[in-house]
């Protein structure tokens, strides 16, 4: 098993985490903060929009089962990369669409954005490729959809459509137990 990691931000990390957990080869998804100026930010600080961080997820996956390019295509295809600093009703730079690649992943990140733009004429992804330090979110944000998210009206409204998009558009990358 060849373990790799990629960090992406596509709006609320609860939503992105829920999607990525259902992708084949994914062994861990950790919600956190990246791309800002403050060390060890809190959720409240990030939500204020003053730290510069994005809500993101660090995805650990088996690259023998799914490639980085495929992971990035799933990411680009399960959120709206055309919305600047927002996803739906979540507005602010903390909800921006961004890929935070390691140095050796930068070319693949740029290529994923270019592929998405080519496959969606008339639309332009505003997804950025950035760098930054990773800070895990507080424990109560981890695996949120599996627990508290099931009782959260926001999550119930936003996450199932993203999971349906994963199931419809990326069937071949779906874990068998996620169908």
N, C-alpha and C positions, 0 to 999 in steps of 0.2 A: 504494500500500500504506500503510495507516494502522497504524503500530506502536504498540501499547499494552503495558502491563505490569501484572501482578497478582502479589502474593505470597501464597502459601497454605502452611499447615502441616497435614499430615494423617498424622502418624506419621513413620516413617523416611523421610528425604528421598530415599533410593535408590528407594523404591517410588513415591513421588509423582512423581519425575522421570521414571521409566520410563513411567508412565501419560501424563503431559502431553506427552511427546515424540511420542506417537502421535496427538495431536489435530490436526485440520486447522487450518491457519493459524498453528500454533506454529512460531516460527523459532528460539527459543533457550530452554533451561531451565537455570538455574543453581542448584545446591544451595548452601544457606548457613544462616546463623543470624540470628534476629530476635526482638525482644521481650524482650530481657534487659537487664541492668544493666552488663555489662562490655564495654568496647570491644575489638574484635578478639579474640573468644574463640576458643579452639582446640576441636577435636572432643572431646578428652579433658575439657576444662573443661565443655563443654556436657553431655556424657554424665554428668558428676558430679551434675548437677541443681542446682548451686549458682549458676549465672549467670542463671537465669530465661529463657534463650533457648529458642526452639523450633527444631527442625530444619525448615527450610522450603525452598520453591523459588520463585524469581523467574521467572515465565513471560512471555516476550515473544511477542506474537501479532499477527496481522494482523486488525484489527477489521472489515475489509471481508469477511473470510471466516467469522469466528465472533465473536459478541458477548461482551461481558463477562458478561452474564447466562448465556449458554450455557456459557462457561468455568467459571463458578461452579457451575452445575448438574452439570457433569462432575466437578468437584472433590468436591462434596457426595455424588455418587452412586458414587464409586469408592473411598471409604474409609468407615469406620464412625463417623459424627459423633456417635453416642450414647455412645461410650466416653470417660469423663473421664480425661484425662492418660494416655492409652494408646492403642495400636492393637495388638490381639492380645497377643503376649508382650512387646512393647516397652512398658515402664511408666516413667512419669515425666513431669514437666511439659514436658520437651523433646519429647515425642511428642503434645502436645495438638493438638486440632483447632482451627484458627484461620484467620481471613482477615485480612490486613494491607493494607487498602485505602488508596489515596491518598484525600485528602479528597473528591474528586469521585466516588469509587467506593463510599463508605460506604453510601449508600442501596441500591445494588445488592447489596452484601454482606448487609445486614440482610434484604433481600427474598429473597435466595437461601436463607437459613436459614429464613425463614418459609415459603417454598415447600416446602422439604424437610419441615418439620414438618407442613404441611397434607397432603402426599402420603403421609405415613407415620403414620396415626392410631395412637395408643397408644405412639408413640416420641417422644422429644424430643432434638433435637440439642443438644449441649453446646458446639457450635462458638462460639467467641468472635470478636468483631471488635476487633482491637487495633491499636496503632501501635508503631513502633519503628524503630531504625536497622538497615539491612541489612549483613551481613558475609558475603562469599562464603566458602564452605567451602574447605578445602584442595584442591589440584588432584586428589588421588587420589579424591576423592568425586564429581568431575564425570563425567558419562556413565558412572556406575558399572555399571549393568546391562549396557551394551554390552561391557564389558571384564571386570573382576574379578568382577562380579556373576554372570556365567555359571558361575563355578566356586565360588561361595559358597553353601553349603547353605541358609542362611537365605534368601537372595534367591531361590533356586530354589523354595523352599516358599511364599514370600509374594507375590512379584511376579506370577507367571503367573495366579493367581486374580484379581488386580486388573486385569490386562490382559484377561482373559476377560470380566470385568464391563464394561469399557469397550467391548469388541467386541459384547457382547450388548445392553447397555442404551443405548449411545450410538453405534450403527452410523453414523448420519448425520454424526457429528462425527469419524469415524475417517479418518486419512490413508489414501490408496489403497494405499501400500506397506506399511501396517501390518496389512493383513487377513490 
